[in-house]
Amino acid sequence: MYLNLDDEQRSQLELISIHLGKPPAQAVMDAVYSLLQRDVEFWESAERPQQSQRFLAEDALGARFARMLRR
């Protein structure tokens, strides 16, 4: 894969790779892998059914709201 980086981006990548102690290509691959893993985890969690929410009775909701206003 080819990345078209400008001079500023290339120098930032060099600094990051020096800090990580890895070649620039490996730093980019690690970052891409990390982003893909995070994306996969997000979509896997989104596919799970959400737990049902418990609704409060009107008087319980009013009491909770009054407590919040007193704080």
mmCIF file as gemmi writes it, N, C-alpha and C atoms, coordinates in Angstrom:
data_model
loop_
_atom_site.group_PDB
_atom_site.id
_atom_site.type_symbol
_atom_site.label_atom_id
_atom_site.label_alt_id
_atom_site.label_comp_id
_atom_site.label_asym_id
_atom_site.label_entity_id
_atom_site.label_seq_id
_atom_site.pdbx_PDB_ins_code
_atom_site.Cartn_x
_atom_site.Cartn_y
_atom_site.Cartn_z
_atom_site.occupancy
_atom_site.B_iso_or_equiv
_atom_site.pdbx_formal_charge
_atom_site.auth_seq_id
_atom_site.auth_asym_id
_atom_site.pdbx_PDB_model_num
ATOM 1 N N . MET Axp A 1 ? 0.844 -1.169 0 1 0 ? 1 A 1
ATOM 2 C CA . MET Axp A 1 ? 0 0 0 1 0 ? 1 A 1
ATOM 3 C C . MET Axp A 1 ? 0.894 1.239 0 1 0 ? 1 A 1
ATOM 4 N N . TYR Axp A 2 ? 0.474 2.243 -0.703 1 0 ? 2 A 1
ATOM 5 C CA . TYR Axp A 2 ? 1.237 3.484 -0.799 1 0 ? 2 A 1
ATOM 6 C C . TYR Axp A 2 ? 0.494 4.581 -0.046 1 0 ? 2 A 1
ATOM 7 N N . LEU Axp A 3 ? 1.209 5.312 0.807 1 0 ? 3 A 1
ATOM 8 C CA . LEU Axp A 3 ? 0.633 6.455 1.507 1 0 ? 3 A 1
ATOM 9 C C . LEU Axp A 3 ? 1.254 7.727 0.955 1 0 ? 3 A 1
ATOM 10 N N . ASN Axp A 4 ? 0.432 8.653 0.586 1 0 ? 4 A 1
ATOM 11 C CA . ASN Axp A 4 ? 0.902 9.931 0.066 1 0 ? 4 A 1
ATOM 12 C C . ASN Axp A 4 ? 0.936 10.926 1.225 1 0 ? 4 A 1
ATOM 13 N N . LEU Axp A 5 ? 2.098 11.075 1.862 1 0 ? 5 A 1
ATOM 14 C CA . LEU Axp A 5 ? 2.248 11.978 3 1 0 ? 5 A 1
ATOM 15 C C . LEU Axp A 5 ? 2.999 13.227 2.583 1 0 ? 5 A 1
ATOM 16 N N . ASP Axp A 6 ? 2.56 14.371 3.127 1 0 ? 6 A 1
ATOM 17 C CA . ASP Axp A 6 ? 3.333 15.583 2.869 1 0 ? 6 A 1
ATOM 18 C C . ASP Axp A 6 ? 4.54 15.602 3.81 1 0 ? 6 A 1
ATOM 19 N N . ASP Axp A 7 ? 5.379 16.609 3.675 1 0 ? 7 A 1
ATOM 20 C CA . ASP Axp A 7 ? 6.612 16.661 4.46 1 0 ? 7 A 1
ATOM 21 C C . ASP Axp A 7 ? 6.341 16.705 5.961 1 0 ? 7 A 1
ATOM 22 N N . GLU Axp A 8 ? 5.347 17.481 6.371 1 0 ? 8 A 1
ATOM 23 C CA . GLU Axp A 8 ? 5.005 17.589 7.793 1 0 ? 8 A 1
ATOM 24 C C . GLU Axp A 8 ? 4.538 16.246 8.348 1 0 ? 8 A 1
ATOM 25 N N . GLN Axp A 9 ? 3.665 15.575 7.622 1 0 ? 9 A 1
ATOM 26 C CA . GLN Axp A 9 ? 3.178 14.269 8.061 1 0 ? 9 A 1
ATOM 27 C C . GLN Axp A 9 ? 4.304 13.248 8.121 1 0 ? 9 A 1
ATOM 28 N N . ARG Axp A 10 ? 5.185 13.296 7.144 1 0 ? 10 A 1
ATOM 29 C CA . ARG Axp A 10 ? 6.311 12.362 7.119 1 0 ? 10 A 1
ATOM 30 C C . ARG Axp A 10 ? 7.227 12.59 8.318 1 0 ? 10 A 1
ATOM 31 N N . SER Axp A 11 ? 7.484 13.858 8.653 1 0 ? 11 A 1
ATOM 32 C CA . SER Axp A 11 ? 8.351 14.14 9.799 1 0 ? 11 A 1
ATOM 33 C C . SER Axp A 11 ? 7.677 13.737 11.109 1 0 ? 11 A 1
ATOM 34 N N . GLN Axp A 12 ? 6.365 13.928 11.218 1 0 ? 12 A 1
ATOM 35 C CA . GLN Axp A 12 ? 5.643 13.487 12.411 1 0 ? 12 A 1
ATOM 36 C C . GLN Axp A 12 ? 5.707 11.967 12.544 1 0 ? 12 A 1
ATOM 37 N N . LEU Axp A 13 ? 5.544 11.276 11.437 1 0 ? 13 A 1
ATOM 38 C CA . LEU Axp A 13 ? 5.631 9.818 11.459 1 0 ? 13 A 1
ATOM 39 C C . LEU Axp A 13 ? 7.03 9.361 11.875 1 0 ? 13 A 1
ATOM 40 N N . GLU Axp A 14 ? 8.05 10.034 11.4 1 0 ? 14 A 1
ATOM 41 C CA . GLU Axp A 14 ? 9.428 9.714 11.787 1 0 ? 14 A 1
ATOM 42 C C . GLU Axp A 14 ? 9.624 9.882 13.294 1 0 ? 14 A 1
ATOM 43 N N . LEU Axp A 15 ? 9.103 10.988 13.851 1 0 ? 15 A 1
ATOM 44 C CA . LEU Axp A 15 ? 9.224 11.224 15.286 1 0 ? 15 A 1
ATOM 45 C C . LEU Axp A 15 ? 8.49 10.153 16.093 1 0 ? 15 A 1
ATOM 46 N N . ILE Axp A 16 ? 7.302 9.8 15.647 1 0 ? 16 A 1
ATOM 47 C CA . ILE Axp A 16 ? 6.529 8.761 16.335 1 0 ? 16 A 1
ATOM 48 C C . ILE Axp A 16 ? 7.266 7.434 16.273 1 0 ? 16 A 1
ATOM 49 N N . SER Axp A 17 ? 7.791 7.095 15.111 1 0 ? 17 A 1
ATOM 50 C CA . SER Axp A 17 ? 8.477 5.813 14.965 1 0 ? 17 A 1
ATOM 51 C C . SER Axp A 17 ? 9.751 5.776 15.806 1 0 ? 17 A 1
ATOM 52 N N . ILE Axp A 18 ? 10.456 6.895 15.912 1 0 ? 18 A 1
ATOM 53 C CA . ILE Axp A 18 ? 11.641 6.949 16.779 1 0 ? 18 A 1
ATOM 54 C C . ILE Axp A 18 ? 11.219 6.741 18.233 1 0 ? 18 A 1
ATOM 55 N N . HIS Axp A 19 ? 10.148 7.393 18.641 1 0 ? 19 A 1
ATOM 56 C CA . HIS Axp A 19 ? 9.649 7.247 20.008 1 0 ? 19 A 1
ATOM 57 C C . HIS Axp A 19 ? 9.243 5.804 20.301 1 0 ? 19 A 1
ATOM 58 N N . LEU Axp A 20 ? 8.619 5.149 19.33 1 0 ? 20 A 1
ATOM 59 C CA . LEU Axp A 20 ? 8.184 3.762 19.507 1 0 ? 20 A 1
ATOM 60 C C . LEU Axp A 20 ? 9.326 2.765 19.339 1 0 ? 20 A 1
ATOM 61 N N . GLY Axp A 21 ? 10.392 3.186 18.7 1 0 ? 21 A 1
ATOM 62 C CA . GLY Axp A 21 ? 11.5 2.282 18.447 1 0 ? 21 A 1
ATOM 63 C C . GLY Axp A 21 ? 11.183 1.277 17.351 1 0 ? 21 A 1
ATOM 64 N N . LYS Axp A 22 ? 10.373 1.701 16.392 1 0 ? 22 A 1
ATOM 65 C CA . LYS Axp A 22 ? 9.962 0.836 15.282 1 0 ? 22 A 1
ATOM 66 C C . LYS Axp A 22 ? 10.171 1.578 13.971 1 0 ? 22 A 1
ATOM 67 N N . PRO Axp A 23 ? 10.323 0.833 12.888 1 0 ? 23 A 1
ATOM 68 C CA . PRO Axp A 23 ? 10.371 1.497 11.58 1 0 ? 23 A 1
ATOM 69 C C . PRO Axp A 23 ? 9.029 2.185 11.29 1 0 ? 23 A 1
ATOM 70 N N . PRO Axp A 24 ? 9.044 3.26 10.505 1 0 ? 24 A 1
ATOM 71 C CA . PRO Axp A 24 ? 7.803 3.972 10.204 1 0 ? 24 A 1
ATOM 72 C C . PRO Axp A 24 ? 6.698 3.072 9.638 1 0 ? 24 A 1
ATOM 73 N N . ALA Axp A 25 ? 7.058 2.153 8.764 1 0 ? 25 A 1
ATOM 74 C CA . ALA Axp A 25 ? 6.04 1.27 8.173 1 0 ? 25 A 1
ATOM 75 C C . ALA Axp A 25 ? 5.375 0.419 9.25 1 0 ? 25 A 1
ATOM 76 N N . GLN Axp A 26 ? 6.154 -0.049 10.214 1 0 ? 26 A 1
ATOM 77 C CA . GLN Axp A 26 ? 5.586 -0.869 11.288 1 0 ? 26 A 1
ATOM 78 C C . GLN Axp A 26 ? 4.703 -0.029 12.203 1 0 ? 26 A 1
ATOM 79 N N . ALA Axp A 27 ? 5.093 1.21 12.464 1 0 ? 27 A 1
ATOM 80 C CA . ALA Axp A 27 ? 4.277 2.105 13.289 1 0 ? 27 A 1
ATOM 81 C C . ALA Axp A 27 ? 2.917 2.35 12.627 1 0 ? 27 A 1
ATOM 82 N N . VAL Axp A 28 ? 2.932 2.55 11.311 1 0 ? 28 A 1
ATOM 83 C CA . VAL Axp A 28 ? 1.676 2.756 10.582 1 0 ? 28 A 1
ATOM 84 C C . VAL Axp A 28 ? 0.823 1.49 10.624 1 0 ? 28 A 1
ATOM 85 N N . MET Axp A 29 ? 1.439 0.354 10.395 1 0 ? 29 A 1
ATOM 86 C CA . MET Axp A 29 ? 0.686 -0.916 10.419 1 0 ? 29 A 1
ATOM 87 C C . MET Axp A 29 ? 0.078 -1.169 11.797 1 0 ? 29 A 1
ATOM 88 N N . ASP Axp A 30 ? 0.825 -0.893 12.857 1 0 ? 30 A 1
ATOM 89 C CA . ASP Axp A 30 ? 0.299 -1.063 14.21 1 0 ? 30 A 1
ATOM 90 C C . ASP Axp A 30 ? -0.884 -0.14 14.466 1 0 ? 30 A 1
ATOM 91 N N . ALA Axp A 31 ? -0.782 1.098 13.994 1 0 ? 31 A 1
ATOM 92 C CA . ALA Axp A 31 ? -1.877 2.054 14.179 1 0 ? 31 A 1
ATOM 93 C C . ALA Axp A 31 ? -3.124 1.615 13.412 1 0 ? 31 A 1
ATOM 94 N N . VAL Axp A 32 ? -2.927 1.164 12.191 1 0 ? 32 A 1
ATOM 95 C CA . VAL Axp A 32 ? -4.058 0.691 11.383 1 0 ? 32 A 1
ATOM 96 C C . VAL Axp A 32 ? -4.708 -0.517 12.043 1 0 ? 32 A 1
ATOM 97 N N . TYR Axp A 33 ? -3.893 -1.454 12.502 1 0 ? 33 A 1
ATOM 98 C CA . TYR Axp A 33 ? -4.43 -2.642 13.168 1 0 ? 33 A 1
ATOM 99 C C . TYR Axp A 33 ? -5.228 -2.256 14.411 1 0 ? 33 A 1
ATOM 100 N N . SER Axp A 34 ? -4.704 -1.31 15.198 1 0 ? 34 A 1
ATOM 101 C CA . SER Axp A 34 ? -5.39 -0.867 16.405 1 0 ? 34 A 1
ATOM 102 C C . SER Axp A 34 ? -6.747 -0.235 16.069 1 0 ? 34 A 1
ATOM 103 N N . LEU Axp A 35 ? -6.775 0.609 15.04 1 0 ? 35 A 1
ATOM 104 C CA . LEU Axp A 35 ? -8.04 1.24 14.637 1 0 ? 35 A 1
ATOM 105 C C . LEU Axp A 35 ? -9.044 0.217 14.126 1 0 ? 35 A 1
ATOM 106 N N . LEU Axp A 36 ? -8.563 -0.753 13.362 1 0 ? 36 A 1
ATOM 107 C CA . LEU Axp A 36 ? -9.469 -1.793 12.861 1 0 ? 36 A 1
ATOM 108 C C . LEU Axp A 36 ? -10.039 -2.631 13.996 1 0 ? 36 A 1
ATOM 109 N N . GLN Axp A 37 ? -9.2 -2.976 14.973 1 0 ? 37 A 1
ATOM 110 C CA . GLN Axp A 37 ? -9.677 -3.748 16.119 1 0 ? 37 A 1
ATOM 111 C C . GLN Axp A 37 ? -10.731 -2.972 16.895 1 0 ? 37 A 1
ATOM 112 N N . ARG Axp A 38 ? -10.503 -1.681 17.101 1 0 ? 38 A 1
ATOM 113 C CA . ARG Axp A 38 ? -11.463 -0.858 17.828 1 0 ? 38 A 1
ATOM 114 C C . ARG Axp A 38 ? -12.78 -0.774 17.058 1 0 ? 38 A 1
ATOM 115 N N . ASP Axp A 39 ? -12.684 -0.664 15.744 1 0 ? 39 A 1
ATOM 116 C CA . ASP Axp A 39 ? -13.882 -0.598 14.915 1 0 ? 39 A 1
ATOM 117 C C . ASP Axp A 39 ? -14.661 -1.908 14.977 1 0 ? 39 A 1
ATOM 118 N N . VAL Axp A 40 ? -13.961 -3.031 14.896 1 0 ? 40 A 1
ATOM 119 C CA . VAL Axp A 40 ? -14.612 -4.338 14.967 1 0 ? 40 A 1
ATOM 120 C C . VAL Axp A 40 ? -15.294 -4.514 16.316 1 0 ? 40 A 1
ATOM 121 N N . GLU Axp A 41 ? -14.611 -4.143 17.406 1 0 ? 41 A 1
ATOM 122 C CA . GLU Axp A 41 ? -15.205 -4.264 18.734 1 0 ? 41 A 1
ATOM 123 C C . GLU Axp A 41 ? -16.452 -3.403 18.856 1 0 ? 41 A 1
ATOM 124 N N . PHE Axp A 42 ? -16.421 -2.207 18.279 1 0 ? 42 A 1
ATOM 125 C CA . PHE Axp A 42 ? -17.592 -1.335 18.328 1 0 ? 42 A 1
ATOM 126 C C . PHE Axp A 42 ? -18.781 -1.976 17.619 1 0 ? 42 A 1
ATOM 127 N N . TRP Axp A 43 ? -18.558 -2.472 16.407 1 0 ? 43 A 1
ATOM 128 C CA . TRP Axp A 43 ? -19.665 -3.042 15.649 1 0 ? 43 A 1
ATOM 129 C C . TRP Axp A 43 ? -20.153 -4.348 16.248 1 0 ? 43 A 1
ATOM 130 N N . GLU Axp A 44 ? -19.262 -5.129 16.848 1 0 ? 44 A 1
ATOM 131 C CA . GLU Axp A 44 ? -19.706 -6.355 17.509 1 0 ? 44 A 1
ATOM 132 C C . GLU Axp A 44 ? -20.571 -6.03 18.718 1 0 ? 44 A 1
ATOM 133 N N . SER Axp A 45 ? -20.205 -4.992 19.459 1 0 ? 45 A 1
ATOM 134 C CA . SER Axp A 45 ? -21.02 -4.626 20.621 1 0 ? 45 A 1
ATOM 135 C C . SER Axp A 45 ? -22.341 -4.004 20.181 1 0 ? 45 A 1
ATOM 136 N N . ALA Axp A 46 ? -22.362 -3.328 19.047 1 0 ? 46 A 1
ATOM 137 C CA . ALA Axp A 46 ? -23.597 -2.708 18.555 1 0 ? 46 A 1
ATOM 138 C C . ALA Axp A 46 ? -24.594 -3.763 18.081 1 0 ? 46 A 1
ATOM 139 N N . GLU Axp A 47 ? -24.102 -4.92 17.685 1 0 ? 47 A 1
ATOM 140 C CA . GLU Axp A 47 ? -25 -5.961 17.203 1 0 ? 47 A 1
ATOM 141 C C . GLU Axp A 47 ? -25.696 -6.711 18.328 1 0 ? 47 A 1
ATOM 142 N N . ARG Axp A 48 ? -25.132 -6.64 19.54 1 0 ? 48 A 1
ATOM 143 C CA . ARG Axp A 48 ? -25.766 -7.309 20.675 1 0 ? 48 A 1
ATOM 144 C C . ARG Axp A 48 ? -27.018 -6.558 21.074 1 0 ? 48 A 1
ATOM 145 N N . PRO Axp A 49 ? -28.059 -7.303 21.439 1 0 ? 49 A 1
ATOM 146 C CA . PRO Axp A 49 ? -29.275 -6.608 21.884 1 0 ? 49 A 1
ATOM 147 C C . PRO Axp A 49 ? -29.005 -5.859 23.187 1 0 ? 49 A 1
ATOM 148 N N . GLN Axp A 50 ? -29.534 -4.683 23.274 1 0 ? 50 A 1
ATOM 149 C CA . GLN Axp A 50 ? -29.365 -3.869 24.468 1 0 ? 50 A 1
ATOM 150 C C . GLN Axp A 50 ? -30.294 -4.358 25.575 1 0 ? 50 A 1
ATOM 151 N N . GLN Axp A 51 ? -29.842 -4.192 26.808 1 0 ? 51 A 1
ATOM 152 C CA . GLN Axp A 51 ? -30.699 -4.564 27.929 1 0 ? 51 A 1
ATOM 153 C C . GLN Axp A 51 ? -31.861 -3.585 27.992 1 0 ? 51 A 1
ATOM 154 N N . SER Axp A 52 ? -33.008 -4.095 28.384 1 0 ? 52 A 1
ATOM 155 C CA . SER Axp A 52 ? -34.177 -3.231 28.451 1 0 ? 52 A 1
ATOM 156 C C . SER Axp A 52 ? -34.006 -2.229 29.592 1 0 ? 52 A 1
ATOM 157 N N . GLN Axp A 53 ? -34.499 -1.053 29.383 1 0 ? 53 A 1
ATOM 158 C CA . GLN Axp A 53 ? -34.428 0.003 30.384 1 0 ? 53 A 1
ATOM 159 C C . GLN Axp A 53 ? -35.639 -0.102 31.306 1 0 ? 53 A 1
ATOM 160 N N . ARG Axp A 54 ? -35.396 0.13 32.585 1 0 ? 54 A 1
ATOM 161 C CA . ARG Axp A 54 ? -36.486 0.124 33.547 1 0 ? 54 A 1
ATOM 162 C C . ARG Axp A 54 ? -37.066 1.533 33.618 1 0 ? 54 A 1
ATOM 163 N N . PHE Axp A 55 ? -38.375 1.653 33.478 1 0 ? 55 A 1
ATOM 164 C CA . PHE Axp A 55 ? -39.027 2.949 33.543 1 0 ? 55 A 1
ATOM 165 C C . PHE Axp A 55 ? -39.484 3.209 34.966 1 0 ? 55 A 1
ATOM 166 N N . LEU Axp A 56 ? -39.374 4.462 35.376 1 0 ? 56 A 1
ATOM 167 C CA . LEU Axp A 56 ? -39.817 4.855 36.708 1 0 ? 56 A 1
ATOM 168 C C . LEU Axp A 56 ? -41.265 5.324 36.647 1 0 ? 56 A 1
ATOM 169 N N . ALA Axp A 57 ? -41.974 5.061 37.728 1 0 ? 57 A 1
ATOM 170 C CA . ALA Axp A 57 ? -43.334 5.587 37.842 1 0 ? 57 A 1
ATOM 171 C C . ALA Axp A 57 ? -43.228 7.108 37.951 1 0 ? 57 A 1
ATOM 172 N N . GLU Axp A 58 ? -44.304 7.789 37.64 1 0 ? 58 A 1
ATOM 173 C CA . GLU Axp A 58 ? -44.273 9.246 37.61 1 0 ? 58 A 1
ATOM 174 C C . GLU Axp A 58 ? -43.897 9.841 38.956 1 0 ? 58 A 1
ATOM 175 N N . ASP Axp A 59 ? -44.427 9.285 40.05 1 0 ? 59 A 1
ATOM 176 C CA . ASP Axp A 59 ? -44.096 9.822 41.369 1 0 ? 59 A 1
ATOM 177 C C . ASP Axp A 59 ? -42.633 9.566 41.736 1 0 ? 59 A 1
ATOM 178 N N . ALA Axp A 60 ? -42.095 8.41 41.368 1 0 ? 60 A 1
ATOM 179 C CA . ALA Axp A 60 ? -40.686 8.114 41.634 1 0 ? 60 A 1
ATOM 180 C C . ALA Axp A 60 ? -39.786 9.035 40.813 1 0 ? 60 A 1
ATOM 181 N N . LEU Axp A 61 ? -40.185 9.297 39.591 1 0 ? 61 A 1
ATOM 182 C CA . LEU Axp A 61 ? -39.414 10.206 38.738 1 0 ? 61 A 1
ATOM 183 C C . LEU Axp A 61 ? -39.43 11.616 39.311 1 0 ? 61 A 1
ATOM 184 N N . GLY Axp A 62 ? -40.604 12.058 39.795 1 0 ? 62 A 1
ATOM 185 C CA . GLY Axp A 62 ? -40.713 13.38 40.409 1 0 ? 62 A 1
ATOM 186 C C . GLY Axp A 62 ? -39.851 13.494 41.655 1 0 ? 62 A 1
ATOM 187 N N . ALA Axp A 63 ? -39.83 12.436 42.478 1 0 ? 63 A 1
ATOM 188 C CA . ALA Axp A 63 ? -39.015 12.455 43.694 1 0 ? 63 A 1
ATOM 189 C C . ALA Axp A 63 ? -37.531 12.506 43.351 1 0 ? 63 A 1
ATOM 190 N N . ARG Axp A 64 ? -37.126 11.747 42.363 1 0 ? 64 A 1
ATOM 191 C CA . ARG Axp A 64 ? -35.718 11.746 41.955 1 0 ? 64 A 1
ATOM 192 C C . ARG Axp A 64 ? -35.326 13.115 41.408 1 0 ? 64 A 1
ATOM 193 N N . PHE Axp A 65 ? -36.192 13.702 40.626 1 0 ? 65 A 1
ATOM 194 C CA . PHE Axp A 65 ? -35.911 15.03 40.062 1 0 ? 65 A 1
ATOM 195 C C . PHE Axp A 65 ? -35.804 16.072 41.176 1 0 ? 65 A 1
ATOM 196 N N . ALA Axp A 66 ? -36.683 15.983 42.173 1 0 ? 66 A 1
ATOM 197 C CA . ALA Axp A 66 ? -36.637 16.928 43.303 1 0 ? 66 A 1
ATOM 198 C C . ALA Axp A 66 ? -35.324 16.78 44.068 1 0 ? 66 A 1
ATOM 199 N N . ARG Axp A 67 ? -34.857 15.527 44.264 1 0 ? 67 A 1
ATOM 200 C CA . ARG Axp A 67 ? -33.569 15.303 44.947 1 0 ? 67 A 1
ATOM 201 C C . ARG Axp A 67 ? -32.434 15.916 44.152 1 0 ? 67 A 1
ATOM 202 N N . MET Axp A 68 ? -32.48 15.793 42.831 1 0 ? 68 A 1
ATOM 203 C CA . MET Axp A 68 ? -31.418 16.35 41.999 1 0 ? 68 A 1
ATOM 204 C C . MET Axp A 68 ? -31.376 17.876 42.127 1 0 ? 68 A 1
ATOM 205 N N . LEU Axp A 69 ? -32.54 18.507 42.214 1 0 ? 69 A 1
ATOM 206 C CA . LEU Axp A 69 ? -32.585 19.967 42.296 1 0 ? 69 A 1
ATOM 207 C C . LEU Axp A 69 ? -32.094 20.479 43.642 1 0 ? 69 A 1
ATOM 208 N N . ARG Axp A 70 ? -32.252 19.684 44.683 1 0 ? 70 A 1
ATOM 209 C CA . ARG Axp A 70 ? -31.807 20.086 46.017 1 0 ? 70 A 1
ATOM 210 C C . ARG Axp A 70 ? -30.302 20.048 46.15 1 0 ? 70 A 1
ATOM 211 N N . ARG Axp A 71 ? -29.6 19.3 45.345 1 0 ? 71 A 1
ATOM 212 C CA . ARG Axp A 71 ? -28.142 19.163 45.467 1 0 ? 71 A 1
ATOM 213 C C . ARG Axp A 71 ? -27.423 20.371 44.993 1 0 ? 71 A 1
